[in-house]
């Protein structure tokens, strides 16, 4: 069972892990300082980053990957939500 879990973790792309890592840092800081509003700040920052990525892809003539941008946003905001839950209930 542990091997299957490790194999599943190995399939997560580096980009998603990077979003989760930086979302953890921003989420911890903003959630501890602003609570609910901190999650909104992280969400807005993640969405702005993805909008800039979409604009950059469009200017380069690359294929637009809006779905990937939304998944990246989810990976960035998830830690902030987790920190908020921990902060409020524990």
C-alpha positions in Angstrom: 0.0 0.0 0.0 2.9 2.4 0.8 4.5 1.6 -2.6 1.3 2.5 -4.4 1.1 5.8 -2.5 4.7 6.6 -3.4 4.1 5.7 -7.1 1.1 8.0 -7.1 3.1 10.9 -5.6 5.8 10.3 -8.2 3.3 11.0 -11.0 2.6 14.5 -9.8 4.3 16.9 -12.1 7.1 19.2 -10.8 5.1 22.3 -11.8 2.2 21.3 -9.6 4.5 20.6 -6.6 6.1 24.0 -7.2 2.7 25.7 -7.1 1.9 23.8 -3.9 5.2 24.8 -2.3 4.9 28.5 -3.0 1.2 28.4 -2.1 2.2 26.9 1.2 4.6 29.8 1.9 2.2 32.5 0.8 -0.8 30.8 2.4 0.9 30.5 5.8 1.9 34.2 5.8 -1.3 35.7 4.5 -3.6 33.3 6.4 -1.9 33.9 9.7 -2.0 37.7 9.2 -5.4 38.2 7.6 -7.3 34.9 8.2 -10.2 34.6 5.6 -8.9 37.6 3.6 -5.5 35.9 3.4 -7.0 33.1 1.4 -8.6 35.6 -1.0 -5.2 37.3 -1.4 -3.5 34.0 -2.3 -6.4 33.3 -4.7 -6.0 36.6 -6.4 -2.3 36.3 -6.7 -2.5 32.8 -8.1 -5.1 33.9 -10.7 -3.1 36.9 -11.7 0.0 34.7 -12.2 -2.0 32.4 -14.4 -3.5 35.3 -16.4 0.0 36.5 -17.1 1.1 33.0 -18.1 -1.9 32.8 -20.6 -1.0 36.2 -22.0 2.6 35.2 -22.4 1.6 31.9 -24.1 -0.7 33.8 -26.5 2.1 36.3 -27.4 4.5 33.4 -28.1 1.9 31.7 -30.2 1.7 28.7 -28.0 -1.4 26.7 -27.3 -3.6 28.2 -24.6 -3.9 25.9 -21.6 -6.6 27.5 -19.5 -7.4 24.2 -17.8 -3.9 23.7 -16.6 -3.9 27.3 -15.3 -7.0 26.5 -13.2 -5.4 23.3 -11.8 -2.2 25.3 -11.0 -4.4 27.9 -9.2 -6.1 25.1 -7.2 -2.6 23.7 -6.2 -1.6 27.2 -5.1 -4.7 28.0 -3.0 -5.2 24.6 -1.4 -2.5 25.1 1.3 -4.0 28.5 2.3 -7.3 26.8 2.8 -5.7 24.0 4.8 -3.9 26.6 7.0 -7.2 28.5 7.5 -8.9 25.3 8.6 -6.1 24.5 11.1 -6.0 28.0 12.4 -9.8 28.3 12.9 -10.5 24.8 14.4 -7.4 23.8 16.3 
